[in-house]
Amino acid sequence: MKNIIFDWSGVVRDAVASQLWVVNAIFERYGVGTISLEELRENWEQPYTRFYQKYLPQGYKESEQTKMYRAAALGTSCPSPLKIPEMVELIRRLKGKGAFLAVVSSDLPETLLAELKEWQLENVFQVIITEADDKLGDVEKIINDNNLDLNETYFIGDSNHEIDVARKAGIKSVAVTWGFTSKRKLQAENPDYIADDPTELSAILHAL
Protein backbone atom coordinates (compact mmCIF):
# COMPACT_ATOMS: atom_id res chain seq x y z
CA MET A 1 0.00 0.00 0.00
CA LYS A 2 1.04 3.64 -0.42
CA ASN A 3 2.16 6.40 1.91
CA ILE A 4 -0.64 8.86 2.64
CA ILE A 5 -0.33 12.17 4.47
CA PHE A 6 -3.63 13.72 5.57
CA ASP A 7 -4.64 17.24 6.35
CA TRP A 8 -7.28 17.07 9.11
CA SER A 9 -9.90 19.85 9.21
CA GLY A 10 -11.84 19.95 5.98
CA VAL A 11 -10.71 16.41 5.14
CA VAL A 12 -11.38 14.05 8.05
CA ARG A 13 -13.09 16.61 10.28
CA ASP A 14 -16.06 18.68 9.07
CA ALA A 15 -14.98 22.01 10.56
CA VAL A 16 -16.10 24.52 7.94
CA ALA A 17 -18.93 25.97 10.05
CA SER A 18 -16.80 26.15 13.18
CA GLN A 19 -13.91 27.72 11.26
CA LEU A 20 -16.22 30.40 9.89
CA TRP A 21 -17.45 31.12 13.43
CA VAL A 22 -13.87 31.42 14.72
CA VAL A 23 -12.78 33.65 11.83
CA ASN A 24 -15.73 36.00 12.35
CA ALA A 25 -15.10 36.08 16.11
CA ILE A 26 -11.54 37.25 15.39
CA PHE A 27 -12.73 39.78 12.81
CA GLU A 28 -15.20 41.24 15.29
CA ARG A 29 -12.43 41.70 17.86
CA TYR A 30 -10.49 43.71 15.26
CA GLY A 31 -13.55 45.67 14.14
CA VAL A 32 -13.57 44.00 10.73
CA GLY A 33 -16.85 43.05 9.04
CA THR A 34 -17.89 39.41 9.14
CA ILE A 35 -17.78 37.21 6.04
CA SER A 36 -20.06 34.52 4.60
CA LEU A 37 -19.29 30.85 4.13
CA GLU A 38 -18.98 31.44 0.37
CA GLU A 39 -16.44 34.22 0.91
CA LEU A 40 -14.45 32.04 3.29
CA ARG A 41 -14.24 29.21 0.75
CA GLU A 42 -13.24 31.59 -2.05
CA ASN A 43 -10.61 33.43 -0.02
CA TRP A 44 -9.20 30.84 2.39
CA GLU A 45 -5.44 30.39 2.07
CA GLN A 46 -2.69 28.52 3.78
CA PRO A 47 -0.32 29.29 5.28
CA TYR A 48 -3.31 30.77 7.16
CA THR A 49 -1.37 33.95 7.94
CA ARG A 50 -1.94 34.91 4.29
CA PHE A 51 -5.69 34.70 4.80
CA TYR A 52 -5.70 36.95 7.85
CA GLN A 53 -3.42 39.47 6.13
CA LYS A 54 -6.22 40.08 3.61
CA TYR A 55 -8.63 41.27 6.30
CA LEU A 56 -6.90 42.39 9.48
CA PRO A 57 -5.49 45.90 9.97
CA GLN A 58 -1.96 46.49 8.71
CA GLY A 59 0.60 45.87 11.39
CA TYR A 60 -1.53 43.45 13.43
CA LYS A 61 0.46 41.07 15.59
CA GLU A 62 0.37 37.43 14.50
CA SER A 63 0.88 36.32 18.10
CA GLU A 64 -2.24 38.26 19.12
CA GLN A 65 -4.29 36.75 16.30
CA THR A 66 -3.06 33.27 17.24
CA LYS A 67 -4.05 33.85 20.86
CA MET A 68 -7.52 34.97 19.75
CA TYR A 69 -7.86 31.93 17.51
CA ARG A 70 -6.99 29.55 20.33
CA ALA A 71 -9.42 31.23 22.73
CA ALA A 72 -12.27 31.17 20.18
CA ALA A 73 -11.65 27.63 18.91
CA LEU A 74 -11.47 26.16 22.41
CA GLY A 75 -14.31 28.27 23.79
CA THR A 76 -17.65 26.78 24.73
CA SER A 77 -19.54 29.00 22.26
CA CYS A 78 -17.72 27.63 19.20
CA PRO A 79 -19.85 25.20 17.16
CA SER A 80 -18.52 21.67 17.50
CA PRO A 81 -16.80 20.24 14.41
CA LEU A 82 -18.17 16.91 13.23
CA LYS A 83 -16.62 13.60 12.37
CA ILE A 84 -16.90 12.54 8.74
CA PRO A 85 -17.72 8.85 9.34
CA GLU A 86 -16.79 7.72 5.82
CA MET A 87 -13.31 9.24 6.22
CA VAL A 88 -12.74 7.59 9.58
CA GLU A 89 -13.70 4.24 8.09
CA LEU A 90 -11.48 4.84 5.05
CA ILE A 91 -8.50 5.55 7.31
CA ARG A 92 -9.12 2.31 9.21
CA ARG A 93 -9.27 0.35 5.94
CA LEU A 94 -6.05 1.94 4.70
CA LYS A 95 -4.33 1.07 7.97
CA GLY A 96 -5.57 -2.50 7.66
CA LYS A 97 -3.99 -2.73 4.21
CA GLY A 98 -0.62 -1.68 5.60
CA ALA A 99 -0.47 1.94 4.41
CA PHE A 100 1.92 4.41 6.03
CA LEU A 101 -0.36 7.12 7.41
CA ALA A 102 0.53 10.57 8.73
CA VAL A 103 -1.24 13.82 9.62
CA VAL A 104 0.05 17.35 9.02
CA SER A 105 -2.53 19.84 10.27
CA SER A 106 -2.85 23.41 11.45
CA ASP A 107 -5.36 22.23 14.06
CA LEU A 108 -4.69 22.60 17.75
CA PRO A 109 -3.36 19.49 19.52
CA GLU A 110 -6.10 19.83 22.13
CA THR A 111 -8.77 19.17 19.52
CA LEU A 112 -7.02 16.85 17.08
CA LEU A 113 -5.61 14.44 19.67
CA ALA A 114 -8.94 14.33 21.50
CA GLU A 115 -10.71 13.46 18.23
CA LEU A 116 -8.24 10.67 17.50
CA LYS A 117 -9.13 9.14 20.85
CA GLU A 118 -12.88 9.73 20.50
CA TRP A 119 -12.96 8.29 16.98
CA GLN A 120 -10.78 5.31 17.91
CA LEU A 121 -7.93 6.34 15.62
CA GLU A 122 -5.21 6.20 18.24
CA ASN A 123 -2.06 4.33 17.12
CA VAL A 124 -3.24 4.52 13.49
CA PHE A 125 -0.93 7.29 12.28
CA GLN A 126 2.84 6.87 12.35
CA VAL A 127 3.36 10.64 12.52
CA ILE A 128 1.04 13.42 13.75
CA ILE A 129 2.00 17.09 13.40
CA THR A 130 -0.32 19.81 14.71
CA GLU A 131 -0.27 23.63 14.56
CA ALA A 132 1.44 23.55 11.16
CA ASP A 133 1.19 26.82 9.22
CA ASP A 134 3.45 26.35 6.19
CA LYS A 135 3.36 22.56 5.82
CA LEU A 136 6.21 22.06 3.36
CA GLY A 137 8.94 21.57 5.94
CA ASP A 138 6.84 19.12 7.94
CA VAL A 139 5.96 17.05 4.88
CA GLU A 140 9.57 16.94 3.72
CA LYS A 141 10.69 15.87 7.19
CA ILE A 142 8.17 13.01 7.23
CA ILE A 143 9.40 11.88 3.81
CA ASN A 144 13.07 12.04 4.79
CA ASP A 145 12.73 10.59 8.30
CA ASN A 146 10.74 7.61 7.04
CA ASN A 147 12.57 7.14 3.73
CA LEU A 148 9.32 7.31 1.78
CA ASP A 149 9.28 6.63 -1.95
CA LEU A 150 8.17 9.89 -3.59
CA ASN A 151 6.35 8.02 -6.34
CA GLU A 152 4.21 6.23 -3.76
CA THR A 153 3.46 9.16 -1.45
CA TYR A 154 0.29 11.28 -1.53
CA PHE A 155 -0.85 14.40 0.34
CA ILE A 156 -4.62 14.74 0.83
CA GLY A 157 -5.86 18.25 1.56
CA ASP A 158 -8.64 20.76 1.02
CA SER A 159 -6.64 23.86 0.12
CA ASN A 160 -4.32 25.05 -2.62
CA HIS A 161 -1.50 25.00 -0.08
CA GLU A 162 -1.53 21.21 0.18
CA ILE A 163 -1.43 20.96 -3.63
CA ASP A 164 1.53 23.34 -3.75
CA VAL A 165 3.33 21.54 -0.92
CA ALA A 166 2.91 18.18 -2.66
CA ARG A 167 4.29 19.60 -5.89
CA LYS A 168 7.33 21.13 -4.18
CA ALA A 169 7.98 17.96 -2.18
CA GLY A 170 7.85 15.83 -5.33
CA ILE A 171 4.80 13.79 -4.29
CA LYS A 172 1.23 13.49 -5.58
CA SER A 173 -1.63 15.75 -4.47
CA VAL A 174 -5.22 14.69 -3.81
CA ALA A 175 -7.64 17.62 -3.36
CA VAL A 176 -11.02 17.15 -1.69
CA THR A 177 -13.84 19.59 -2.38
CA TRP A 178 -15.87 19.31 0.87
CA GLY A 179 -13.51 21.47 2.93
CA PHE A 180 -12.44 25.10 3.23
CA THR A 181 -11.73 25.79 -0.46
CA SER A 182 -14.08 25.94 -3.43
CA LYS A 183 -13.74 23.36 -6.18
CA ARG A 184 -13.05 26.14 -8.67
CA LYS A 185 -9.98 27.28 -6.75
CA LEU A 186 -8.72 23.75 -6.25
CA GLN A 187 -9.06 22.90 -9.94
CA ALA A 188 -7.14 26.05 -10.87
CA GLU A 189 -4.14 24.69 -8.95
CA ASN A 190 -4.15 21.47 -11.04
CA PRO A 191 -3.99 18.75 -8.37
CA ASP A 192 -3.04 15.25 -9.48
CA TYR A 193 -6.41 13.96 -8.27
CA ILE A 194 -9.62 15.59 -7.07
CA ALA A 195 -12.49 14.00 -5.11
CA ASP A 196 -15.98 15.36 -4.52
CA ASP A 197 -16.90 12.97 -1.71
CA PRO A 198 -15.26 10.29 0.48
CA THR A 199 -16.53 7.47 -1.74
CA GLU A 200 -14.75 9.00 -4.72
CA LEU A 201 -11.62 9.51 -2.63
CA SER A 202 -11.71 5.86 -1.55
CA ALA A 203 -11.94 4.77 -5.17
CA ILE A 204 -8.97 6.96 -6.10
CA LEU A 205 -6.78 5.64 -3.29
CA HIS A 206 -7.62 2.01 -3.86
CA ALA A 207 -6.88 2.38 -7.58
CA LEU A 208 -3.34 3.68 -6.98
Backbone as CSV, one residue per row, in Angstrom:
resi,resn,N_x,N_y,N_z,CA_x,CA_y,CA_z,C_x,C_y,C_z
1,MET,0.844,-1.190,0.000,0.000,0.000,0.000,0.877,1.237,0.000
2,LYS,0.289,2.403,-0.253,1.040,3.641,-0.424,1.245,4.376,0.891
3,ASN,1.937,5.500,0.778,2.163,6.399,1.907,1.218,7.585,1.753
4,ILE,0.393,7.829,2.772,-0.635,8.856,2.639,-0.546,9.824,3.808
5,ILE,-0.381,11.100,3.479,-0.335,12.172,4.474,-1.654,12.934,4.391
6,PHE,-2.323,13.056,5.514,-3.626,13.716,5.569,-3.526,15.094,6.198
7,ASP,-4.210,16.072,5.611,-4.636,17.238,6.353,-5.796,16.757,7.226
8,TRP,-6.235,17.557,8.198,-7.276,17.072,9.109,-8.591,17.821,8.913
9,SER,-8.652,19.089,9.369,-9.896,19.853,9.213,-10.194,20.075,7.741
10,GLY,-11.442,19.816,7.372,-11.844,19.945,5.978,-11.607,18.687,5.177
11,VAL,-10.959,17.684,5.809,-10.715,16.407,5.142,-11.338,15.272,5.950
12,VAL,-10.854,15.089,7.165,-11.384,14.051,8.049,-12.424,14.640,9.000
13,ARG,-12.264,15.892,9.303,-13.090,16.606,10.282,-13.888,17.686,9.549
14,ASP,-15.203,17.663,9.681,-16.056,18.685,9.071,-16.048,19.907,9.991
15,ALA,-15.170,20.860,9.671,-14.982,22.013,10.555,-15.234,23.331,9.848
16,VAL,-15.903,23.292,8.709,-16.102,24.519,7.943,-16.955,25.522,8.723
17,ALA,-18.051,25.066,9.303,-18.928,25.972,10.050,-18.223,26.525,11.287
18,SER,-17.498,25.679,11.989,-16.796,26.152,13.180,-15.659,27.097,12.814
19,GLN,-14.986,26.831,11.697,-13.913,27.725,11.257,-14.472,29.100,10.907
20,LEU,-15.603,29.126,10.228,-16.223,30.404,9.886,-16.572,31.169,11.164
21,TRP,-17.093,30.469,12.160,-17.446,31.117,13.431,-16.202,31.702,14.091
22,VAL,-15.116,30.951,14.107,-13.869,31.425,14.724,-13.316,32.627,13.969
23,VAL,-13.292,32.536,12.639,-12.783,33.648,11.826,-13.581,34.921,12.103
24,ASN,-14.897,34.808,12.117,-15.725,36.000,12.350,-15.588,36.515,13.778
25,ALA,-15.346,35.635,14.737,-15.098,36.082,16.109,-13.816,36.919,16.175
26,ILE,-12.797,36.493,15.443,-11.543,37.251,15.392,-11.756,38.578,14.679
27,PHE,-12.475,38.548,13.562,-12.728,39.778,12.811,-13.472,40.803,13.664
28,GLU,-14.432,40.334,14.435,-15.199,41.245,15.294,-14.307,41.895,16.340
29,ARG,-13.348,41.143,16.874,-12.431,41.702,17.857,-11.581,42.809,17.259
30,TYR,-11.290,42.697,15.948,-10.491,43.714,15.256,-11.362,44.791,14.610
31,GLY,-12.669,44.684,14.752,-13.551,45.672,14.137,-13.683,45.510,12.645
32,VAL,-13.468,44.289,12.159,-13.572,44.004,10.727,-14.929,43.347,10.481
33,GLY,-15.552,43.633,9.349,-16.847,43.046,9.035,-16.772,41.535,8.893
34,THR,-17.847,40.860,9.256,-17.886,39.411,9.137,-18.020,38.991,7.676
35,ILE,-17.711,37.721,7.407,-17.782,37.210,6.044,-18.726,36.010,6.002
36,SER,-19.161,35.658,4.803,-20.060,34.522,4.598,-19.243,33.253,4.375
37,LEU,-19.932,32.120,4.413,-19.289,30.851,4.126,-18.714,30.845,2.715
38,GLU,-19.442,31.397,1.762,-18.976,31.437,0.371,-17.694,32.259,0.256
39,GLU,-17.643,33.389,0.963,-16.436,34.218,0.913,-15.258,33.506,1.564
40,LEU,-15.520,32.809,2.651,-14.448,32.044,3.293,-13.861,31.030,2.325
41,ARG,-14.722,30.285,1.635,-14.244,29.215,0.751,-13.562,29.765,-0.500
42,GLU,-13.894,30.976,-0.898,-13.242,31.587,-2.049,-11.918,32.266,-1.681
43,ASN,-11.777,32.650,-0.417,-10.606,33.435,-0.021,-9.673,32.733,0.957
44,TRP,-10.060,31.541,1.440,-9.200,30.844,2.390,-7.858,30.503,1.759
45,GLU,-6.789,30.714,2.518,-5.436,30.389,2.075,-4.664,29.780,3.214
46,GLN,-3.701,28.966,2.845,-2.687,28.521,3.775,-1.349,28.685,3.090
47,PRO,-0.310,29.044,3.861,-0.321,29.291,5.284,-1.428,30.281,5.678
48,TYR,-2.122,29.999,6.795,-3.309,30.771,7.162,-3.009,32.228,7.461
49,THR,-1.733,32.555,7.723,-1.373,33.954,7.943,-1.684,34.794,6.703
50,ARG,-1.621,34.181,5.527,-1.938,34.915,4.294,-3.418,35.287,4.253
51,PHE,-4.261,34.408,4.765,-5.690,34.698,4.800,-5.960,35.895,5.704
52,TYR,-5.424,35.879,6.902,-5.696,36.955,7.845,-5.108,38.278,7.383
53,GLN,-4.013,38.230,6.637,-3.418,39.469,6.125,-4.350,40.197,5.163
54,LYS,-5.276,39.460,4.533,-6.225,40.083,3.608,-7.237,40.959,4.333
55,TYR,-7.510,40.650,5.597,-8.626,41.274,6.298,-8.232,42.118,7.503
56,LEU,-7.216,41.708,8.226,-6.897,42.392,9.478,-6.112,43.672,9.229
57,PRO,-6.180,44.616,10.165,-5.490,45.901,9.971,-3.990,45.707,9.766
58,GLN,-3.408,46.562,8.961,-1.965,46.494,8.705,-1.200,46.641,10.023
59,GLY,-0.211,45.794,10.177,0.596,45.870,11.385,0.058,45.057,12.549
60,TYR,-1.010,44.273,12.326,-1.529,43.449,13.426,-0.465,42.430,13.839
61,LYS,-0.509,42.009,15.082,0.465,41.065,15.593,-0.043,39.634,15.409
62,GLU,0.770,38.817,14.733,0.367,37.431,14.502,0.180,36.685,15.821
63,SER,1.006,37.003,16.808,0.881,36.320,18.099,-0.460,36.638,18.757
64,GLU,-0.938,37.870,18.564,-2.238,38.257,19.125,-3.363,37.534,18.410
65,GLN,-3.275,37.459,17.077,-4.295,36.750,16.301,-4.316,35.266,16.677
66,THR,-3.143,34.677,16.865,-3.062,33.269,17.243,-3.697,33.036,18.608
67,LYS,-3.457,33.957,19.530,-4.052,33.851,20.858,-5.571,33.938,20.778
68,MET,-6.080,34.842,19.929,-7.518,34.971,19.748,-8.102,33.704,19.128
69,TYR,-7.394,33.151,18.154,-7.863,31.927,17.511,-7.993,30.801,18.530
70,ARG,-6.967,30.615,19.335,-6.985,29.550,20.328,-8.155,29.728,21.301
71,ALA,-8.344,30.958,21.775,-9.417,31.226,22.734,-10.785,30.955,22.117
72,ALA,-10.977,31.371,20.841,-12.266,31.173,20.177,-12.509,29.699,19.863
73,ALA,-11.489,29.018,19.326,-11.652,27.630,18.909,-11.892,26.695,20.081
74,LEU,-11.317,27.022,21.236,-11.467,26.164,22.407,-12.590,26.626,23.327
75,GLY,-13.241,27.730,22.962,-14.315,28.266,23.793,-15.597,27.445,23.692
76,THR,-16.417,27.570,24.697,-17.652,26.780,24.734,-18.689,27.246,23.725
77,SER,-18.557,28.475,23.214,-19.538,28.998,22.255,-19.272,28.541,20.827
78,CYS,-18.072,28.042,20.561,-17.716,27.630,19.196,-18.510,26.394,18.797
79,PRO,-19.143,26.401,17.621,-19.850,25.202,17.155,-18.899,24.009,17.084
80,SER,-19.369,22.863,17.483,-18.515,21.671,17.501,-18.303,21.127,16.086
81,PRO,-17.050,20.915,15.690,-16.805,20.243,14.412,-17.350,18.820,14.461
82,LEU,-17.558,18.239,13.304,-18.170,16.912,13.233,-17.226,15.909,12.593
83,LYS,-17.342,14.692,13.016,-16.620,13.598,12.371,-17.241,13.336,11.009
84,ILE,-16.408,13.026,10.025,-16.905,12.544,8.738,-16.756,11.021,8.777
85,PRO,-17.839,10.300,9.083,-17.720,8.852,9.341,-17.061,8.074,8.209
86,GLU,-17.368,8.443,6.960,-16.792,7.716,5.817,-15.269,7.872,5.772
87,MET,-14.757,9.031,6.218,-13.315,9.241,6.220,-12.647,8.440,7.327
88,VAL,-13.287,8.392,8.476,-12.736,7.588,9.579,-12.658,6.123,9.176
89,GLU,-13.696,5.630,8.534,-13.703,4.238,8.091,-12.656,4.003,7.006
90,LEU,-12.488,4.963,6.102,-11.476,4.837,5.048,-10.082,4.742,5.660
91,ILE,-9.813,5.571,6.649,-8.504,5.548,7.305,-8.256,4.188,7.948
92,ARG,-9.268,3.633,8.601,-9.116,2.311,9.210,-8.818,1.247,8.154
93,ARG,-9.509,1.338,7.010,-9.269,0.352,5.939,-7.851,0.483,5.394
94,LEU,-7.404,1.727,5.213,-6.046,1.940,4.703,-5.003,1.384,5.669
95,LYS,-5.236,1.614,6.958,-4.327,1.069,7.970,-4.310,-0.445,7.905
96,GLY,-5.480,-1.054,7.741,-5.567,-2.505,7.663,-4.840,-3.083,6.465
97,LYS,-4.694,-2.282,5.409,-3.989,-2.727,4.215,-2.493,-2.451,4.283
98,GLY,-2.048,-1.883,5.413,-0.619,-1.680,5.604,-0.073,-0.350,5.109
99,ALA,-0.941,0.633,4.883,-0.467,1.941,4.412,0.290,2.674,5.516
100,PHE,1.274,3.460,5.120,1.922,4.409,6.026,1.035,5.643,6.078
101,LEU,0.577,6.010,7.264,-0.357,7.120,7.409,0.227,8.186,8.327
102,ALA,0.052,9.444,7.932,0.530,10.573,8.734,-0.482,11.703,8.649
103,VAL,-0.398,12.631,9.604,-1.237,13.820,9.625,-0.348,15.044,9.747
104,VAL,-0.587,16.037,8.884,0.050,17.353,9.018,-1.085,18.369,8.982
105,SER,-1.349,19.000,10.121,-2.534,19.839,10.266,-2.209,21.124,11.006
106,SER,-2.961,22.164,10.699,-2.847,23.412,11.451,-3.741,23.406,12.681
107,ASP,-4.481,22.316,12.897,-5.365,22.227,14.055,-4.590,22.227,15.359
108,LEU,-5.280,22.609,16.422,-4.691,22.604,17.746,-4.555,21.163,18.254
109,PRO,-3.495,20.860,18.989,-3.362,19.494,19.518,-4.490,19.123,20.472
110,GLU,-5.024,20.116,21.188,-6.098,19.828,22.130,-7.318,19.223,21.440
111,THR,-7.608,19.688,20.242,-8.775,19.173,19.524,-8.437,17.924,18.713
112,LEU,-7.333,17.962,17.973,-7.018,16.846,17.084,-6.747,15.565,17.865
113,LEU,-5.946,15.643,18.907,-5.610,14.437,19.674,-6.831,13.886,20.399
114,ALA,-7.702,14.788,20.856,-8.938,14.332,21.496,-9.831,13.612,20.495
115,GLU,-9.881,14.103,19.265,-10.705,13.465,18.230,-10.145,12.101,17.852
116,LEU,-8.834,11.975,17.784,-8.242,10.665,17.504,-8.695,9.638,18.539
117,LYS,-8.704,10.046,19.786,-9.135,9.137,20.847,-10.626,8.838,20.752
118,GLU,-11.430,9.895,20.558,-12.879,9.727,20.496,-13.299,8.865,19.314
119,TRP,-12.592,9.006,18.189,-12.963,8.291,16.978,-12.218,6.963,16.825
120,GLN,-11.510,6.584,17.873,-10.776,5.313,17.913,-9.752,5.215,16.776
121,LEU,-9.006,6.300,16.613,-7.935,6.335,15.622,-6.568,6.474,16.286
122,GLU,-6.506,6.182,17.574,-5.205,6.199,18.244,-4.334,5.065,17.690
123,ASN,-3.037,5.322,17.602,-2.059,4.329,17.117,-2.292,3.926,15.662
124,VAL,-3.009,4.784,14.915,-3.237,4.522,13.488,-2.198,5.253,12.640
125,PHE,-1.858,6.473,13.049,-0.927,7.289,12.276,0.487,7.159,12.827
126,GLN,1.447,6.960,11.914,2.844,6.868,12.345,3.390,8.216,12.788
127,VAL,2.894,9.299,12.173,3.360,10.640,12.516,2.148,11.562,12.592
128,ILE,2.102,12.422,13.612,1.044,13.417,13.752,1.692,14.757,14.062
129,ILE,1.468,15.739,13.206,1.998,17.090,13.403,0.828,18.055,13.469
130,THR,0.746,18.828,14.531,-0.320,19.809,14.710,0.257,21.220,14.646
131,GLU,-0.627,22.208,14.588,-0.266,23.628,14.561,0.740,23.953,13.457
132,ALA,0.577,23.295,12.309,1.441,23.554,11.156,0.853,24.694,10.342
133,ASP,1.641,25.712,10.070,1.194,26.820,9.224,1.637,26.527,7.802
134,ASP,2.894,26.783,7.476,3.450,26.353,6.192,3.848,24.888,6.360
135,LYS,3.218,23.996,5.594,3.357,22.555,5.823,4.493,21.903,5.049
136,LEU,5.194,22.659,4.207,6.212,22.056,3.361,7.320,21.398,4.178
137,GLY,7.852,22.123,5.155,8.944,21.567,5.945,8.535,20.308,6.691
138,ASP,7.320,20.296,7.209,6.838,19.124,7.942,6.680,17.918,7.024
139,VAL,6.137,18.150,5.832,5.960,17.047,4.883,7.316,16.512,4.436
140,GLU,8.245,17.389,4.140,9.572,16.942,3.718,10.273,16.164,4.830
141,LYS,10.072,16.581,6.067,10.692,15.872,7.192,10.109,14.469,7.327
142,ILE,8.791,14.336,7.178,8.171,13.013,7.231,8.736,12.110,6.141
143,ILE,8.865,12.653,4.941,9.397,11.879,3.815,10.824,11.421,4.108
144,ASN,11.662,12.360,4.559,13.070,12.041,4.793,13.262,11.115,5.991
145,ASP,12.557,11.390,7.089,12.734,10.587,8.302,12.283,9.147,8.120
146,ASN,11.302,8.947,7.234,10.740,7.613,7.039,11.134,6.978,5.711
147,ASN,12.045,7.661,4.996,12.572,7.139,3.733,11.445,6.721,2.786
148,LEU,10.479,7.618,2.618,9.320,7.306,1.785,9.645,7.463,0.303
149,ASP,9.138,6.567,-0.484,9.277,6.628,-1.946,8.379,7.759,-2.453
150,LEU,8.951,8.748,-3.109,8.174,9.893,-3.590,7.073,9.475,-4.546
151,ASN,7.345,8.471,-5.355,6.353,8.024,-6.337,5.166,7.311,-5.702
152,GLU,5.286,6.949,-4.432,4.213,6.232,-3.761,3.673,7.008,-2.559
153,THR,3.881,8.328,-2.571,3.462,9.159,-1.446,2.478,10.220,-1.915
154,TYR,1.393,10.409,-1.138,0.287,11.285,-1.526,-0.079,12.185,-0.353
155,PHE,-0.423,13.439,-0.673,-0.854,14.398,0.339,-2.303,14.761,0.048
156,ILE,-3.188,14.468,1.005,-4.620,14.741,0.829,-4.973,15.998,1.603
157,GLY,-5.508,17.004,0.904,-5.862,18.249,1.557,-7.037,18.935,0.901
158,ASP,-7.473,20.033,1.532,-8.639,20.756,1.024,-8.300,22.190,0.648
159,SER,-7.013,22.494,0.500,-6.635,23.857,0.117,-5.555,23.822,-0.955
160,ASN,-5.357,24.956,-1.610,-4.315,25.054,-2.623,-2.928,24.859,-2.028
161,HIS,-2.803,25.150,-0.731,-1.500,25.002,-0.077,-1.036,23.552,-0.102
162,GLU,-1.929,22.617,0.197,-1.530,21.208,0.176,-1.125,20.767,-1.232
163,ILE,-1.798,21.284,-2.243,-1.425,20.956,-3.626,-0.035,21.486,-3.927
164,ASP,0.228,22.719,-3.522,1.529,23.341,-3.753,2.627,22.617,-2.987
165,VAL,2.348,22.259,-1.729,3.333,21.537,-0.923,3.672,20.197,-1.567
166,ALA,2.661,19.465,-2.014,2.907,18.175,-2.659,3.794,18.347,-3.891
167,ARG,3.502,19.362,-4.678,4.289,19.601,-5.889,5.747,19.899,-5.537
168,LYS,5.967,20.765,-4.566,7.331,21.133,-4.177,8.080,19.977,-3.533
169,ALA,7.344,19.103,-2.843,7.981,17.963,-2.177,8.204,16.788,-3.128
170,GLY,7.657,16.876,-4.342,7.846,15.829,-5.327,6.928,14.642,-5.160
171,ILE,5.761,14.864,-4.483,4.802,13.786,-4.290,3.481,14.146,-4.981
172,LYS,2.509,13.258,-4.907,1.228,13.486,-5.579,0.239,14.194,-4.645
173,SER,-0.608,15.027,-5.230,-1.626,15.754,-4.466,-3.011,15.174,-4.746
174,VAL,-3.816,15.101,-3.684,-5.216,14.693,-3.811,-6.045,15.775,-3.128
175,ALA,-6.816,16.526,-3.899,-7.635,17.615,-3.357,-9.055,17.129,-3.131
176,VAL,-9.623,17.487,-1.972,-11.020,17.151,-1.688,-11.835,18.440,-1.653
177,THR,-13.057,18.370,-2.156,-13.840,19.589,-2.376,-14.854,19.883,-1.276
178,TRP,-14.870,19.084,-0.189,-15.870,19.306,0.872,-15.308,20.127,2.037
179,GLY,-14.136,20.735,1.851,-13.508,21.468,2.932,-13.581,22.973,2.808
180,PHE,-12.470,23.645,3.105,-12.437,25.101,3.227,-12.313,25.843,1.899
181,THR,-12.023,25.126,0.808,-11.732,25.790,-0.462,-12.706,25.342,-1.541
182,SER,-13.135,26.276,-2.363,-14.081,25.943,-3.427,-13.431,25.041,-4.480
183,LYS,-14.255,24.255,-5.142,-13.744,23.362,-6.177,-13.074,24.160,-7.299
184,ARG,-13.635,25.308,-7.617,-13.051,26.139,-8.675,-11.604,26.500,-8.368
185,LYS,-11.347,26.914,-7.130,-9.980,27.282,-6.751,-9.049,26.071,-6.744
186,LEU,-9.547,24.949,-6.281,-8.718,23.747,-6.254,-8.357,23.304,-7.669
187,GLN,-9.330,23.313,-8.561,-9.063,22.901,-9.941,-8.042,23.810,-10.610
188,ALA,-8.068,25.095,-10.273,-7.137,26.049,-10.874,-5.692,25.740,-10.512
189,GLU,-5.496,25.033,-9.399,-4.139,24.687,-8.945,-3.655,23.368,-9.553
190,ASN,-4.511,22.697,-10.324,-4.153,21.466,-11.044,-3.617,20.354,-10.135
191,PRO,-4.433,19.890,-9.190,-3.989,18.749,-8.375,-3.895,17.493,-9.228
192,ASP,-3.157,16.510,-8.743,-3.044,15.252,-9.482,-4.368,14.500,-9.496
193,TYR,-5.105,14.596,-8.379,-6.413,13.959,-8.269,-7.340,14.918,-7.523
194,ILE,-8.641,14.792,-7.783,-9.620,15.593,-7.071,-10.840,14.715,-6.765
195,ALA,-11.357,14.828,-5.538,-12.489,14.001,-5.108,-13.593,14.886,-4.562
196,ASP,-14.829,14.581,-4.957,-15.979,15.362,-4.522,-16.662,14.788,-3.280
197,ASP,-16.332,13.555,-2.920,-16.903,12.966,-1.709,-15.986,11.823,-1.264
198,PRO,-16.149,11.349,-0.017,-15.261,10.293,0.481,-15.297,9.005,-0.330
199,THR,-16.453,8.679,-0.912,-16.531,7.471,-1.741,-15.612,7.597,-2.958
200,GLU,-15.628,8.769,-3.566,-14.749,9.000,-4.717,-13.287,8.976,-4.294
201,LEU,-12.987,9.542,-3.134,-11.617,9.510,-2.627,-11.170,8.068,-2.380
202,SER,-12.042,7.258,-1.796,-11.712,5.862,-1.547,-11.393,5.137,-2.848
203,ALA,-12.172,5.408,-3.878,-11.940,4.775,-5.172,-10.592,5.179,-5.753
204,ILE,-10.257,6.471,-5.604,-8.970,6.963,-6.104,-7.813,6.251,-5.395
205,LEU,-7.881,6.220,-4.057,-6.778,5.644,-3.288,-6.620,4.155,-3.531
206,HIS,-7.709,3.438,-3.656,-7.619,2.007,-3.857,-7.269,1.629,-5.296
207,ALA,-7.281,2.627,-6.195,-6.877,2.379,-7.578,-5.398,2.696,-7.801
208,LEU,-4.748,3.289,-6.809,-3.341,3.682,-6.978,-2.444,2.456,-7.050
